Amino acid sequence: FFTTCYFQVDPLDAGTDNGFTFTAPNWPTAPQGQAYRITSKYPSHPAGSFFYPHLRRLPPIATFQFIKLREYELSEVFHRSSDDRRYDVLQLDKLNHNNIDVMDGNRALSIAEEAERAEQAPRIYSEGSLTTPDSSYSYYSIANNTILSTTEEPRSANELPTSGPTASERSALRSLARRYRARRRRKMRADNTNPAERRKRKRARLIDCRVSDWGEWSPCRADGGCVGSALRTRRIIRRQRPGGVPCPPTTQSRWCATNCTQHEDWRNNLT
């Protein structure tokens, strides 16, 4: 049987340009800043393209689905000691975070968002349990550049929530339901009438006269001169019922002119 995993991703700021996403001019960040996740409340500035403080979180910008089709067995043992490459791991508290100008009123909000990102730091599995590289690590607060520390107890791998199609589908349905209810509430607030009055108004529209769109203008009709009139009409689709709106005019005319130069007195017709 197949195993399916879903991953919903958020917009990211790569730290390559100054200013807010989508609205900033070509102003490169030198040296390049640190990439961070964009949320509905961070960066906390009204000019931000994704700043929606009334939302708990932004809708996912994309969803990745991974389906396991086959399983393979290892035919040869790979000796990692033969790899000559070496990598240096940098601690989070040694990196320079981006300096983002935020309003003083949003200082507490910025600190909370930075703490949320710090809680989502990369973790590794070690002997069947999920732990952080350092049980107590530090991070910068963007508001005042102070160093805060937090400690998180390692959790067992058995306590982790399993991610599968069922949980992801349930989350997607909840998100759709929330958006549907929000749109319905906005529509109800815009319409300050109760459902009974809306139904009554809908029934009233059914008894009004209904006409089609205007047809094309007829050729210009001039009786013995160069100035005449053209007509256009429309037909009645549904006639008025008692208490309904009467039918509008179904014929319309306008002045027009033929080839006046064919007549001897065409100059006099222009005055």
N, C-alpha and C positions, 0 to 999 in steps of 0.2 A: 504494500500500500504506500501511497505517497505522503510526504510530510510537507506542509506548507507553512511559511512564515511571512508575516506582513510587517513592514516597517514604514511608519509615517515620519516624514522629515519636515523640518522647519526651515525658514529662510536663514541664511548665514551672512555675516559681514566678513569679507576676507581681509579687511584691514589694508586695502591697497589705495583707497582714496579717502580724502578728508570730506567731512560733511555727511549728509544723510543719503541713504540709498535712493537712487532714481532721481534725486533732485539736485545733486551737487554738480558743479562744473568739473572739468577734467583737472583735478588738483591732487596729484599723487601724494601719498603718505610716504615720507622718507625719514628714517628707515621704515620698512613695512610694519604695520601694527599687527596685533595678535587677532586672529579670527575669533569671533564670538557669535553666539546664537541670538537672533533678533526675536523678541517676544512682543506681545501686545502692549507692554508697558515699558519696554526698554529698547532703544534709547528713549528716555522719558522727556520728549519734546514734541510739541504740537506739529512741528514741521516734518516729523518722521513719517515715511510712507506707510509704515506698519503700526503706527501709534494708535491703538484703539483701547483706551484704558477701561472701557466698560466691558470688554471681553475678558474672560478668564484666561483664554489662550487663543492664539491665532489658528485658523483652520490649516491643516497640513498643506504644504506647497506641492508635495508629491507623495505617492505611496509606492513602495517597492514590494514586490511579491517574489519570493523565492520558493521554488518547488523542487523537492528532491526526487529525481527520477530513478537514479541507480545508486548502488553502493559498490565500492571496489575494495579489495584487500591489498594491503601493502606487500609487494613481492620482494622488496629489498630494504634493509634498514639504512636510514640516512643518518650519518654521523655528523652531528652539528659541530663537533670539535674541529672538523676539517675546514670549516668556514673561516676564512681569514678576515672577514669583515668584523669590525667592532663599532658599536654604537654607544654614544654617550647619552644618558638620560638626564634631562634637565628638570630640576624641581620647579614646581609652580611658583614658589615664592621668590625665585631668582629671575623670573621673566618680567619684563616691563609691560604693563598693561596699557591699553589705549587710554588716552586722556580725552574724555568726551565732556564737553561743556553741557551741564544740565542745570535746570532751574533749581533754586534753593528749596522751593516747595516740594520738589520730588526727590530730595536727598534720601529720605528713608526708603522710598520706593526703589531707588537705585541700589541701595545696600541690600535690600531683600532679593533683588534680581541677581546680584553678584553672588549672594550666598546660595541661591538656587543652582547657578552654574557650577559653583564649587562642589556642591553635593553630587553633581553629575560627572565628577572627574573620572578618568579611566580606572577601571578596577581589573584585577587579575584573579584567576582561580589558583588556589594553592592548597593542595592535598584535600580536595573535595569541599573546600569552603571558599566563599567569596570574600576577599579582603581588599583593602586599598593598599597601594605601595607603602604608605606610611599611615599608621592609625591616627596620627595627629598631624595635620598639615595646615599650612597658612595660605591665605589669599589676600589680595588687596581690595580695599573698598574704593570704588571709583569716585565717591563723593568727596572724601577727604584724604585719600591716599594713606590711610592707616592700615596696619596689619592686624587682621583678626585671625583667630584660630578656632578650629572646631575638631571634635573627636567623634568618630563614628565607630560603633561596635561592629566587628565583622559578623556577617550573617551567614548562616549555613546555606549551601546551595539548595538544600531541600526546602528552605523557607522562601525561595524566590518564586514569584508568580510565573507561571508558564505562559508563554506567548504563543498563541496559535490562531487559527482562523476564526474560532468561535469568539474569543475575546475581542479580536480586531473588528469582526463584523458587528458585535454588540456595541463597541465604541462608535463605529461609523453610524449605526442606526440612531444612537443617542444624539450624536452630533446633528444628523439630519432632522431629528425630531425637535431639537432645540431651535434650529434655524427656522423650521416651519412655524413653531409656536411664536417666535419673535416676530416673523413677518405678519402672522395673523393678528398679534396684539397691536402692531403698528397700524394695520388696516382698520382695526376696530376703533383705535383712538382717532384716526383721521375721519371716520364716519361717526358723527355724534348722534346716531339714531339707533334705536333698538332693532332687533331682528324683525319684529312685526311690521314696523314702519318701512324697512327695506323691502320686505315682501310686497307690501301694499304699493310701494313706488314701482316695483318691477311689474306688477299686474297693470298699473296705470300706463306703463309704456307699451303694453301689448294692445291697448285699445286706441292708441294714437295712430294717425295717418302716417303711412310710410311710402316714400317715393324713391325712384331710382336716381342714378347720377344723370347729369346733363348729357345730352347727345351732342353730336357735332353740329357746327353752324351750317346753315343752308347756304347755297350760293347767293351772292348779292342780287337782289331783285330791284331793278329801277324801271319805273314806268315812264318812258319817253325822255328821261334825263340821265345824267351820270351819277346822281346821288339817290340811293335807295336804302333798303333795310334787309337785314339777314335775321333768320329765326333759328332758335334751337328749342327742343322740347325734352320733357322727361315724362315717364309714365308713372301711374299710381300702382304701387305693389299691394298695399293694404289700405282700404278705405277706413275713414274715421268711424269709430263706434261711439255710442252715447257716453258723453263725459270725457272723450278723448280730445287730443289736439287736432284742429282741422288741417286739411291738406294745404300745403303752400302752392303758389302758382306753378303751373306746369309748362308755361310758354314764356320765352324771354326773347326780346328783340334788341337790335343795335343798329346804328347808322353805318352805312358802308358806301363805297364809291366804285363805279366801274371805270372803264377807260374813257375818261372825260375828254381827252384830246381828239376823239373821233367826232365830237360835236363842234359846230361852229362857234357857239357861245360858251365854250368851256372856261374862258378867262373870266366871264361874268359870274360863273357859278362858284368861283373861288372867293368872292367877296361877300 
